[in-house]
Amino acid sequence: MKTLCGMLAIATMFALSACGGMGMGGDGDGNGGGGYDASKAMIDHFKNSGVGPAVACHADPQEGQAWEFTSKTAAGESGSGWMCCKRDGNTAVLENDTGQGYVIAYQVDLTKPATANVVKAWIGKKNGTPEECKVNPPVEATGDAPPANYTTTTEDGSINLAGKDWACTITTTKGEGWESKSWIAKEGWFNCIVKMESAGMEMWLANVRTDCTPWLDWASMKTE
């Protein structure tokens, strides 16, 4: 689990650097200037291209559990988060509020390997109707991996966030002209990342909840 979280920390860092943090500006609902609906564009993108086959999840997610984050960039602050909106035996539905006006939901099989645990997925505007999108299969590695153009070091530490002290593994990743740092909680939820700093972006755990309600309107889904 910790190895996967460390890999996710690096992947998340690259993703955040590419999009400028969890939010992308606009009016906070995923709308850019000039009437451009960025959240709809992203929803259409994921419906066409699909989502990945894996999300990090703690061993025993419970309905209502949520981690809510604040991100700060040069463009301002935005919110994002992860929550468990449903638990049924060995299956859980996790919602990811991306902070860009849309939410991706993943149905996770808790008995499957963490590298291929997503069996179904949906996407929709926040507080809107979810629409199913495809789940892409795992990509099998072929040949030798190219040499990494960055270095990673780890150390033990702690940090106080959301009113709690978290024992963490602090991972520092350095490449040519850039550096990122992530704090991965040793006892946490979802991907266990409680703080991240990279390329002028800072993201931290702002709130821990056990009473969160879904960010998608599941009741509005059409049934066959």
PASEBA-1860 file (N, C-alpha, C; in nm, 3 decimals):
! residues 224
1> MKTLCGML> 0.083/-0.121/0.000/0.000/0.000/0.000/0.086/0.125/0.000 ~ 0.192/0.127/0.087/0.276/0.246/0.094/0.354/0.266/-0.035 ~ 0.396/0.154/-0.100/0.464/0.168/-0.228/0.373/0.231/-0.331 ~ 0.247/0.183/-0.335/0.150/0.241/-0.429/0.127/0.387/-0.399 ~ 0.114/0.423/-0.270/0.091/0.563/-0.234/0.209/0.650/-0.276 ~ 0.332/0.597/-0.261/0.448/0.674/-0.303/0.447/0.697/-0.453 ~ 0.411/0.593/-0.530/0.402/0.607/-0.675/0.293/0.706/-0.712 ~ 0.179/0.700/-0.639/0.070/0.794/-0.665/0.111/0.936/-0.631
9> AIATMFAL> 0.192/0.952/-0.528/0.238/1.087/-0.492/0.316/1.149/-0.607 ~ 0.405/1.070/-0.669/0.483/1.121/-0.781/0.391/1.150/-0.900 ~ 0.299/1.056/-0.928/0.207/1.076/-1.041/0.118/1.197/-1.018 ~ 0.070/1.213/-0.894/-0.015/1.328/-0.861/0.061/1.458/-0.876 ~ 0.189/1.457/-0.836/0.270/1.576/-0.849/0.281/1.619/-0.995 ~ 0.307/1.523/-1.085/0.317/1.558/-1.226/0.184/1.612/-1.278 ~ 0.073/1.549/-1.236/-0.059/1.593/-1.282/-0.090/1.734/-1.233 ~ -0.060/1.761/-1.107/-0.088/1.892/-1.050/-0.001/1.999/-1.115
17> SACGGMGM> 0.124/1.965/-1.143/0.211/2.062/-1.209/0.159/2.096/-1.347 ~ 0.104/1.995/-1.414/0.056/2.017/-1.550/-0.066/2.106/-1.554 ~ -0.156/2.092/-1.454/-0.280/2.168/-1.459/-0.280/2.287/-1.364 ~ -0.166/2.309/-1.295/-0.158/2.425/-1.207/-0.229/2.405/-1.075 ~ -0.237/2.282/-1.027/-0.302/2.257/-0.899/-0.433/2.187/-0.919 ~ -0.509/2.172/-0.809/-0.634/2.099/-0.816/-0.740/2.177/-0.890 ~ -0.734/2.309/-0.883/-0.830/2.391/-0.956/-0.761/2.455/-1.076 ~ -0.840/2.502/-1.169/-0.782/2.560/-1.290/-0.835/2.701/-1.316
25> GGDGDGNG> -0.866/2.773/-1.211/-0.916/2.908/-1.231/-1.063/2.908/-1.265 ~ -1.113/3.014/-1.329/-1.255/3.022/-1.361/-1.334/3.065/-1.241 ~ -1.463/3.027/-1.236/-1.552/3.077/-1.132/-1.571/2.980/-1.017 ~ -1.492/2.872/-1.010/-1.504/2.776/-0.903/-1.598/2.662/-0.935 ~ -1.671/2.673/-1.046/-1.761/2.566/-1.088/-1.712/2.501/-1.216 ~ -1.586/2.524/-1.250/-1.531/2.465/-1.371/-1.556/2.547/-1.495 ~ -1.605/2.671/-1.480/-1.632/2.757/-1.595/-1.519/2.856/-1.613 ~ -1.461/2.860/-1.731/-1.356/2.956/-1.759/-1.415/3.085/-1.811
33> GGGYDASK> -1.328/3.171/-1.857/-1.375/3.297/-1.911/-1.442/3.279/-2.046 ~ -1.521/3.378/-2.087/-1.584/3.376/-2.217/-1.693/3.272/-2.233 ~ -1.747/3.223/-2.121/-1.855/3.126/-2.128/-1.810/2.984/-2.154 ~ -1.679/2.959/-2.157/-1.628/2.824/-2.181/-1.653/2.737/-2.060 ~ -1.718/2.622/-2.082/-1.751/2.530/-1.974/-1.641/2.424/-1.965 ~ -1.540/2.452/-1.882/-1.426/2.361/-1.873/-1.464/2.228/-1.812 ~ -1.557/2.229/-1.715/-1.594/2.103/-1.652/-1.663/2.010/-1.751 ~ -1.748/2.065/-1.839/-1.813/1.981/-1.941/-1.710/1.924/-2.037
41> AMIDHFKN> -1.611/2.004/-2.072/-1.506/1.956/-2.162/-1.431/1.839/-2.099 ~ -1.403/1.850/-1.969/-1.332/1.742/-1.903/-1.421/1.618/-1.889 ~ -1.548/1.638/-1.862/-1.641/1.525/-1.854/-1.647/1.452/-1.988 ~ -1.658/1.528/-2.097/-1.660/1.467/-2.230/-1.530/1.393/-2.257 ~ -1.420/1.450/-2.213/-1.290/1.386/-2.233/-1.285/1.249/-2.165 ~ -1.324/1.245/-2.037/-1.317/1.119/-1.964/-1.419/1.017/-2.013 ~ -1.536/1.065/-2.058/-1.634/0.972/-2.113/-1.581/0.905/-2.239 ~ -1.500/0.978/-2.316/-1.444/0.923/-2.439/-1.319/0.839/-2.415
49> SGVGPAVA> -1.234/0.885/-2.323/-1.104/0.820/-2.304/-1.103/0.720/-2.189 ~ -1.200/0.734/-2.096/-1.205/0.643/-1.983/-1.116/0.688/-1.868 ~ -1.124/0.612/-1.758/-1.044/0.640/-1.639/-0.951/0.523/-1.613 ~ -0.857/0.544/-1.525/-0.760/0.440/-1.493/-0.821/0.325/-1.415 ~ -0.751/0.212/-1.412/-0.804/0.090/-1.349/-0.781/0.081/-1.199 ~ -0.720/0.183/-1.139/-0.684/0.172/-0.998/-0.698/0.305/-0.926 ~ -0.746/0.299/-0.803/-0.741/0.412/-0.711/-0.696/0.359/-0.576 ~ -0.623/0.440/-0.504/-0.578/0.399/-0.371/-0.694/0.409/-0.273
57> CHADPQEG> -0.706/0.310/-0.187/-0.815/0.307/-0.090/-0.767/0.237/0.037 ~ -0.804/0.291/0.152/-0.768/0.226/0.277/-0.848/0.097/0.294 ~ -0.810/0.017/0.390/-0.860/-0.120/0.399/-1.009/-0.129/0.430 ~ -1.060/-0.035/0.507/-1.199/-0.048/0.553/-1.274/0.084/0.538 ~ -1.299/0.129/0.415/-1.371/0.255/0.397/-1.516/0.245/0.443 ~ -1.565/0.352/0.503/-1.702/0.355/0.554/-1.777/0.471/0.491 ~ -1.906/0.452/0.471/-1.989/0.558/0.413/-1.978/0.686/0.497 ~ -1.957/0.797/0.428/-1.947/0.927/0.494/-1.807/0.971/0.524
65> QAWEFTSK> -1.709/0.879/0.517/-1.571/0.919/0.540/-1.525/1.009/0.426 ~ -1.460/1.119/0.461/-1.413/1.213/0.358/-1.288/1.285/0.403 ~ -1.201/1.307/0.307/-1.089/1.399/0.324/-1.111/1.515/0.229 ~ -1.109/1.636/0.283/-1.128/1.756/0.203/-0.998/1.837/0.204 ~ -0.957/1.880/0.087/-0.829/1.947/0.069/-0.846/2.092/0.025 ~ -0.747/2.172/0.058/-0.734/2.307/0.003/-0.606/2.311/-0.079 ~ -0.615/2.370/-0.198/-0.498/2.389/-0.283/-0.477/2.538/-0.305 ~ -0.350/2.578/-0.310/-0.316/2.718/-0.331/-0.215/2.728/-0.444
73> TAAGESGS> -0.247/2.810/-0.543/-0.157/2.839/-0.654/-0.155/2.990/-0.676 ~ -0.083/3.033/-0.777/-0.080/3.175/-0.810/-0.219/3.225/-0.848 ~ -0.305/3.134/-0.896/-0.440/3.173/-0.938/-0.537/3.184/-0.820 ~ -0.495/3.141/-0.701/-0.583/3.147/-0.585/-0.599/3.012/-0.519 ~ -0.702/2.999/-0.436/-0.727/2.876/-0.363/-0.848/2.803/-0.420 ~ -0.847/2.672/-0.408/-0.959/2.590/-0.450/-0.970/2.470/-0.358 ~ -1.083/2.402/-0.362/-1.106/2.287/-0.278/-1.121/2.161/-0.360 ~ -1.090/2.047/-0.300/-1.106/1.918/-0.365/-1.123/1.814/-0.255
81> GWMCCKRD> -1.139/1.688/-0.293/-1.152/1.588/-0.188/-1.183/1.448/-0.238 ~ -1.178/1.356/-0.144/-1.217/1.217/-0.165/-1.318/1.178/-0.058 ~ -1.416/1.096/-0.096/-1.510/1.046/0.004/-1.558/0.908/-0.035 ~ -1.606/0.833/0.064/-1.672/0.706/0.041/-1.822/0.732/0.051 ~ -1.893/0.716/-0.061/-2.036/0.745/-0.060/-2.121/0.619/-0.045 ~ -2.059/0.501/-0.062/-2.135/0.377/-0.046/-2.041/0.263/-0.011 ~ -2.086/0.177/0.078/-2.011/0.055/0.111/-2.110/-0.061/0.117 ~ -2.079/-0.165/0.042/-2.164/-0.284/0.038/-2.073/-0.406/0.036
89> GNTAVLEN> -2.050/-0.465/0.152/-1.962/-0.580/0.161/-1.821/-0.546/0.117 ~ -1.771/-0.617/0.016/-1.635/-0.595/-0.034/-1.629/-0.491/-0.146 ~ -1.737/-0.416/-0.162/-1.741/-0.312/-0.266/-1.763/-0.176/-0.202 ~ -1.690/-0.076/-0.250/-1.708/0.062/-0.205/-1.713/0.152/-0.326 ~ -1.791/0.260/-0.316/-1.793/0.363/-0.420/-1.726/0.488/-0.363 ~ -1.618/0.528/-0.426/-1.542/0.646/-0.384/-1.566/0.759/-0.483 ~ -1.587/0.878/-0.430/-1.602/0.996/-0.515/-1.480/1.086/-0.500 ~ -1.433/1.138/-0.612/-1.322/1.233/-0.615/-1.371/1.367/-0.668
97> DTGQGYVI> -1.386/1.464/-0.578/-1.415/1.601/-0.620/-1.284/1.660/-0.667 ~ -1.273/1.684/-0.797/-1.147/1.727/-0.856/-1.114/1.873/-0.829 ~ -1.213/1.949/-0.780/-1.191/2.092/-0.761/-1.207/2.172/-0.887 ~ -1.250/2.106/-0.996/-1.264/2.172/-1.125/-1.408/2.166/-1.175 ~ -1.503/2.148/-1.081/-1.643/2.151/-1.118/-1.702/2.016/-1.153 ~ -1.621/1.910/-1.154/-1.674/1.778/-1.184/-1.620/1.676/-1.084 ~ -1.693/1.565/-1.073/-1.661/1.459/-0.978/-1.650/1.327/-1.053 ~ -1.549/1.247/-1.021/-1.535/1.112/-1.075/-1.562/1.013/-0.963
105> AYQVDLTK> -1.646/0.916/-0.988/-1.678/0.813/-0.889/-1.624/0.679/-0.937 ~ -1.570/0.602/-0.843/-1.510/0.473/-0.874/-1.574/0.365/-0.788 ~ -1.623/0.258/-0.851/-1.666/0.141/-0.775/-1.544/0.051/-0.758 ~ -1.505/0.030/-0.633/-1.381/-0.040/-0.602/-1.411/-0.177/-0.541 ~ -1.347/-0.279/-0.595/-1.354/-0.414/-0.537/-1.240/-0.426/-0.437 ~ -1.274/-0.429/-0.308/-1.172/-0.427/-0.203/-1.092/-0.556/-0.195 ~ -1.135/-0.660/-0.267/-1.061/-0.786/-0.266/-0.959/-0.794/-0.378 ~ -0.963/-0.700/-0.472/-0.873/-0.704/-0.587/-0.742/-0.631/-0.555
113> PATANVVK> -0.637/-0.663/-0.631/-0.510/-0.592/-0.612/-0.528/-0.442/-0.629 ~ -0.450/-0.365/-0.554/-0.463/-0.219/-0.557/-0.428/-0.160/-0.692 ~ -0.362/-0.239/-0.777/-0.324/-0.190/-0.910/-0.434/-0.210/-1.014 ~ -0.542/-0.280/-0.977/-0.652/-0.305/-1.071/-0.781/-0.330/-0.994 ~ -0.820/-0.231/-0.913/-0.935/-0.253/-0.823/-1.063/-0.181/-0.867 ~ -1.057/-0.103/-0.975/-1.175/-0.029/-1.020/-1.255/-0.117/-1.117 ~ -1.382/-0.141/-1.086/-1.464/-0.225/-1.173/-1.571/-0.146/-1.248 ~ -1.597/-0.023/-1.205/-1.697/0.060/-1.271/-1.667/0.205/-1.235
121> AWIGKKNG> -1.708/0.300/-1.321/-1.680/0.441/-1.294/-1.789/0.529/-1.353 ~ -1.805/0.645/-1.292/-1.902/0.745/-1.337/-1.837/0.882/-1.329 ~ -1.897/0.979/-1.399/-1.848/1.116/-1.393/-1.966/1.210/-1.409 ~ -1.959/1.326/-1.348/-2.064/1.426/-1.361/-2.024/1.555/-1.297 ~ -2.099/1.660/-1.328/-2.076/1.787/-1.261/-2.107/1.772/-1.112 ~ -2.039/1.849/-1.030/-2.064/1.841/-0.887/-2.210/1.874/-0.858 ~ -2.275/1.789/-0.780/-2.418/1.795/-0.747/-2.507/1.760/-0.866 ~ -2.445/1.713/-0.975/-2.521/1.677/-1.093/-2.537/1.527/-1.107
129> TPEECKVN> -2.597/1.486/-1.219/-2.625/1.345/-1.245/-2.500/1.273/-1.293 ~ -2.462/1.161/-1.231/-2.346/1.086/-1.279/-2.378/1.010/-1.407 ~ -2.279/1.002/-1.496/-2.289/0.925/-1.618/-2.176/0.823/-1.619 ~ -2.207/0.702/-1.662/-2.105/0.597/-1.660/-1.997/0.625/-1.765 ~ -1.873/0.597/-1.729/-1.763/0.605/-1.824/-1.681/0.478/-1.814 ~ -1.610/0.446/-1.920/-1.539/0.319/-1.923/-1.418/0.320/-1.831 ~ -1.380/0.199/-1.789/-1.259/0.180/-1.708/-1.155/0.114/-1.798 ~ -1.042/0.179/-1.813/-0.938/0.124/-1.899/-0.865/0.009/-1.829
137> PPVEATGD> -0.822/-0.091/-1.906/-0.749/-0.204/-1.845/-0.611/-0.161/-1.801 ~ -0.551/-0.237/-1.709/-0.413/-0.208/-1.670/-0.320/-0.217/-1.790 ~ -0.219/-0.134/-1.791/-0.120/-0.135/-1.898/-0.005/-0.225/-1.856 ~ 0.022/-0.326/-1.935/0.132/-0.418/-1.906/0.263/-0.358/-1.954 ~ 0.362/-0.363/-1.866/0.494/-0.311/-1.902/0.558/-0.400/-2.006 ~ 0.621/-0.339/-2.104/0.692/-0.414/-2.208/0.833/-0.360/-2.220 ~ 0.929/-0.451/-2.220/1.067/-0.410/-2.234/1.120/-0.345/-2.107 ~ 1.237/-0.287/-2.116/1.299/-0.221/-2.002/1.244/-0.080/-1.987
145> APPANYTT> 1.218/-0.041/-1.863/1.169/0.094/-1.837/1.281/0.194/-1.864 ~ 1.249/0.311/-1.920/1.352/0.412/-1.941/1.405/0.462/-1.807 ~ 1.529/0.504/-1.802/1.585/0.553/-1.675/1.509/0.676/-1.626 ~ 1.485/0.681/-1.496/1.414/0.794/-1.437/1.499/0.919/-1.447 ~ 1.435/1.032/-1.478/1.508/1.159/-1.486/1.485/1.241/-1.360 ~ 1.460/1.170/-1.249/1.443/1.236/-1.121/1.494/1.142/-1.011 ~ 1.517/1.198/-0.894/1.559/1.118/-0.779/1.458/1.136/-0.666 ~ 1.442/1.033/-0.586/1.345/1.035/-0.478/1.412/0.991/-0.348
153> TTEDGSIN> 1.389/1.068/-0.242/1.437/1.032/-0.110/1.320/1.033/-0.011 ~ 1.330/0.955/0.095/1.224/0.950/0.196/1.283/0.964/0.336 ~ 1.200/1.015/0.425/1.237/1.026/0.566/1.110/1.024/0.649 ~ 1.121/0.984/0.773/1.008/0.986/0.865/0.991/1.124/0.924 ~ 0.866/1.161/0.950/0.837/1.290/1.010/0.693/1.296/1.056 ~ 0.647/1.415/1.088/0.507/1.433/1.131/0.462/1.573/1.090 ~ 0.330/1.590/1.086/0.273/1.719/1.050/0.135/1.730/1.114 ~ 0.097/1.851/1.155/-0.034/1.874/1.213/-0.124/1.938/1.109
161> LAGKDWAC> -0.230/1.866/1.072/-0.326/1.915/0.974/-0.466/1.871/1.015 ~ -0.564/1.953/0.985/-0.704/1.922/1.015/-0.722/1.884/1.162 ~ -0.646/1.950/1.249/-0.661/1.929/1.392/-0.602/1.800/1.445 ~ -0.511/1.738/1.369/-0.454/1.610/1.411/-0.307/1.603/1.373 ~ -0.229/1.534/1.459/-0.090/1.506/1.427/-0.083/1.377/1.345 ~ -0.015/1.384/1.232/-0.003/1.269/1.143/0.143/1.225/1.136 ~ 0.169/1.099/1.171/0.301/1.041/1.145/0.310/1.013/0.996 ~ 0.417/1.058/0.934/0.425/1.054/0.788/0.557/0.999/0.738
169> TITTTKGE> 0.553/0.951/0.615/0.673/0.934/0.534/0.680/1.055/0.442 ~ 0.787/1.131/0.453/0.803/1.251/0.372/0.888/1.215/0.250 ~ 0.829/1.231/0.134/0.896/1.194/0.009/0.934/1.320/-0.068 ~ 1.061/1.333/-0.099/1.111/1.447/-0.178/1.158/1.396/-0.313 ~ 1.105/1.455/-0.418/1.140/1.416/-0.555/1.202/1.536/-0.624 ~ 1.320/1.513/-0.685/1.392/1.622/-0.750/1.424/1.584/-0.895 ~ 1.399/1.680/-0.983/1.438/1.665/-1.122/1.515/1.788/-1.165 ~ 1.543/1.800/-1.293/1.619/1.915/-1.341/1.533/2.041/-1.335
177> GWESKSWI> 1.564/2.130/-1.241/1.493/2.256/-1.229/1.364/2.249/-1.151 ~ 1.333/2.137/-1.087/1.209/2.129/-1.010/1.227/2.037/-0.890 ~ 1.139/2.054/-0.794/1.139/1.972/-0.673/0.998/1.964/-0.619 ~ 0.961/1.849/-0.567/0.830/1.834/-0.502/0.848/1.759/-0.372 ~ 0.753/1.779/-0.283/0.757/1.711/-0.154/0.616/1.668/-0.117 ~ 0.602/1.547/-0.069/0.471/1.497/-0.026/0.483/1.434/0.112 ~ 0.377/1.451/0.189/0.367/1.393/0.323/0.262/1.281/0.316 ~ 0.305/1.156/0.332/0.217/1.041/0.320/0.192/0.984/0.458
185> AKEGWFNC> 0.066/0.996/0.505/0.032/0.952/0.640/0.047/0.801/0.653 ~ 0.104/0.757/0.765/0.120/0.614/0.788/-0.011/0.548/0.826 ~ -0.103/0.623/0.880/-0.237/0.574/0.912/-0.336/0.674/0.856 ~ -0.376/0.656/0.731/-0.464/0.754/0.668/-0.569/0.688/0.583 ~ -0.648/0.771/0.517/-0.753/0.723/0.428/-0.713/0.750/0.283 ~ -0.782/0.681/0.194/-0.767/0.701/0.049/-0.620/0.686/0.009 ~ -0.558/0.786/-0.055/-0.419/0.766/-0.097/-0.318/0.806/0.010 ~ -0.366/0.845/0.127/-0.283/0.875/0.244/-0.199/1.002/0.231
193> IVKMESAG> -0.207/1.073/0.118/-0.130/1.196/0.102/-0.202/1.310/0.173 ~ -0.138/1.368/0.275/-0.202/1.475/0.352/-0.150/1.613/0.314 ~ -0.035/1.617/0.247/0.015/1.746/0.202/0.108/1.724/0.084 ~ 0.111/1.823/-0.007/0.201/1.817/-0.122/0.241/1.958/-0.162 ~ 0.367/1.973/-0.197/0.419/2.100/-0.248/0.492/2.072/-0.379 ~ 0.462/2.149/-0.482/0.529/2.129/-0.611/0.504/2.246/-0.703 ~ 0.609/2.296/-0.765/0.601/2.393/-0.874/0.507/2.510/-0.843 ~ 0.524/2.570/-0.726/0.441/2.684/-0.688/0.302/2.648/-0.641
201> MEMWLANV> 0.273/2.518/-0.628/0.143/2.471/-0.580/0.160/2.408/-0.442 ~ 0.063/2.433/-0.355/0.060/2.369/-0.224/-0.080/2.313/-0.200 ~ -0.088/2.189/-0.157/-0.215/2.124/-0.128/-0.206/2.059/0.009 ~ -0.310/2.077/0.091/-0.304/2.019/0.225/-0.443/1.973/0.269 ~ -0.443/1.877/0.360/-0.566/1.824/0.418/-0.626/1.929/0.511 ~ -0.746/1.975/0.478/-0.810/2.081/0.554/-0.918/2.030/0.649 ~ -0.978/1.916/0.616/-1.091/1.869/0.696/-1.104/1.718/0.683 ~ -1.133/1.651/0.795/-1.161/1.508/0.798/-1.304/1.491/0.847
209> RTDCTPWL> -1.385/1.418/0.769/-1.527/1.403/0.804/-1.569/1.256/0.805 ~ -1.671/1.228/0.883/-1.732/1.094/0.882/-1.881/1.104/0.849 ~ -1.928/1.224/0.814/-2.070/1.246/0.789/-2.095/1.312/0.652 ~ -2.002/1.293/0.560/-2.012/1.360/0.430/-2.122/1.295/0.346 ~ -2.196/1.377/0.272/-2.299/1.328/0.181/-2.244/1.333/0.038 ~ -2.296/1.250/-0.054/-2.239/1.240/-0.188/-2.233/1.373/-0.261 ~ -2.130/1.386/-0.342/-2.111/1.506/-0.424/-2.177/1.490/-0.561 ~ -2.227/1.372/-0.592/-2.304/1.347/-0.714/-2.448/1.316/-0.675
217> DWASMKTE> -2.541/1.348/-0.763/-2.684/1.326/-0.738/-2.722/1.188/-0.793 ~ -2.698/1.086/-0.714/-2.723/0.949/-0.758/-2.872/0.923/-0.780 ~ -2.958/0.990/-0.706/-3.101/0.967/-0.718/-3.155/1.010/-0.855 ~ -3.081/1.098/-0.923/-3.129/1.149/-1.052/-3.088/1.061/-1.170 ~ -3.011/0.955/-1.142/-2.968/0.866/-1.251/-3.089/0.795/-1.312 ~ -3.085/0.779/-1.444/-3.190/0.703/-1.511/-3.167/0.554/-1.488 ~ -3.272/0.482/-1.463/-3.262/0.338/-1.447/-3.332/0.268/-1.562 ~ -3.279/0.153/-1.600/-3.338/0.079/-1.712/-3.470/0.015/-1.670
END
